[in-house]
């Protein structure tokens, strides 16, 4: 009888401990925070940005962040210079980046909006570098 009592006591204590432990892990733990948006962006070249879909240590976290958020608000800025005239044209592009979607920055060359990738590198050059800011959109 003493053995049965000790066994029930152990099961009861272990059960409470397990319940308290898992309860605190779920309810009392720190809130989930996504990786920085920059860690989930893959810049394949200067003219195209896409969501990181390759396997890496952050892939699961990036995928979970995308599940919880609508995507990444991204703003791309920079300057393109026309070599023949030495005129500078600014790049100011804002878009929502989501998995499977590419962002193609555009530039107003004075003769209409053109995709950055479609500009002739013999005629246009990027001055400095393209800059972008990003944050998760709820």
C-alpha positions in Angstrom: 0.0 0.0 0.0 2.9 2.4 0.8 4.3 1.7 -2.6 1.0 2.5 -4.3 0.8 5.7 -2.3 4.3 6.8 -3.3 3.7 5.9 -6.9 0.5 8.0 -7.0 2.3 10.8 -5.2 5.1 10.7 -7.8 2.7 10.6 -10.7 0.7 13.5 -9.2 3.8 15.6 -8.5 5.4 14.9 -11.9 2.1 15.7 -13.6 1.8 19.0 -11.8 5.5 19.8 -12.5 5.0 19.0 -16.2 1.8 21.0 -16.4 3.4 24.0 -14.7 6.6 23.7 -16.8 4.8 23.6 -20.1 2.3 26.2 -19.0 5.0 28.6 -18.1 6.8 27.9 -21.4 3.8 28.8 -23.4 2.2 31.5 -21.3 5.1 33.0 -19.4 7.9 32.8 -21.9 9.2 35.7 -23.9 7.1 36.7 -26.9 8.1 35.5 -30.3 10.1 38.0 -32.3 10.8 37.6 -36.0 14.3 37.8 -37.5 15.1 41.2 -38.9 13.5 41.7 -42.3 17.0 42.2 -43.8 17.9 38.6 -42.8 15.0 37.3 -44.9 15.9 39.3 -48.1 18.1 37.9 -50.7 19.6 40.4 -53.2 20.3 38.4 -56.3 21.7 41.4 -58.1 21.6 45.2 -58.0 18.3 45.3 -60.0 16.3 42.5 -58.4 15.4 41.7 -54.8 13.5 38.6 -53.8 12.4 36.8 -50.6 15.0 34.4 -49.3 13.7 30.9 -50.3 17.0 29.0 -50.0 17.6 26.7 -47.1 19.7 28.3 -44.4 19.6 28.5 -40.6 17.1 31.3 -40.7 14.7 29.7 -43.3 12.3 28.4 -40.6 12.2 31.7 -38.8 11.7 33.6 -42.1 8.9 31.3 -43.1 7.2 31.7 -39.7 7.6 35.4 -39.9 5.9 35.5 -43.3 3.1 33.3 -41.9 2.5 35.9 -39.1 3.1 39.0 -41.2 1.8 40.2 -44.7 5.3 40.6 -46.0 8.2 43.0 -45.9 7.7 46.7 -46.7 10.8 47.7 -48.6 11.9 51.0 -49.9 14.8 51.2 -52.4 16.7 54.4 -53.0 19.7 55.3 -55.1 21.0 57.3 -58.1 21.6 56.4 -61.7 23.7 58.5 -63.9 23.3 58.8 -67.7 26.9 58.7 -69.0 26.4 60.7 -72.2 24.8 63.7 -70.4 26.1 63.2 -66.8 22.5 63.7 -65.6 21.5 61.9 -62.4 18.2 60.2 -62.0 16.9 59.1 -58.6 15.6 55.7 -57.8 12.8 55.8 -55.2 10.8 52.6 -55.2 8.5 51.2 -52.5 6.8 47.8 -52.6 5.6 44.9 -50.5 8.0 41.9 -50.7 6.4 38.5 -50.3 7.7 34.9 -51.1 7.8 34.2 -54.8 7.6 37.8 -55.7 10.4 39.8 -57.2 10.9 43.6 -56.8 12.2 45.4 -59.8 13.2 48.9 -58.9 12.2 51.5 -61.5 13.8 54.8 -62.4 12.4 57.9 -64.2 14.9 58.6 -66.9 13.1 61.7 -68.2 11.6 59.7 -71.1 9.4 57.6 -68.8 9.7 55.0 -66.1 12.1 52.2 -66.9 13.1 49.1 -65.0 16.6 49.4 -63.6 17.6 46.0 -65.1 16.5 47.2 -68.6 18.9 50.2 -68.7 21.9 49.8 -71.0 25.0 49.6 -68.8 27.0 51.3 -71.5 24.7 54.3 -71.2 23.7 54.3 -67.4 25.7 53.5 -64.2 24.7 53.3 -60.6 26.2 56.1 -58.6 27.4 54.7 -55.2 25.1 51.9 -54.2 21.4 51.1 -53.9 20.1 51.5 -50.4 17.1 49.9 -49.0 15.2 50.0 -45.7 12.8 47.2 -44.7 10.4 46.3 -42.0 7.8 43.6 -41.4 4.2 44.6 -42.3 1.5 43.4 -39.9 
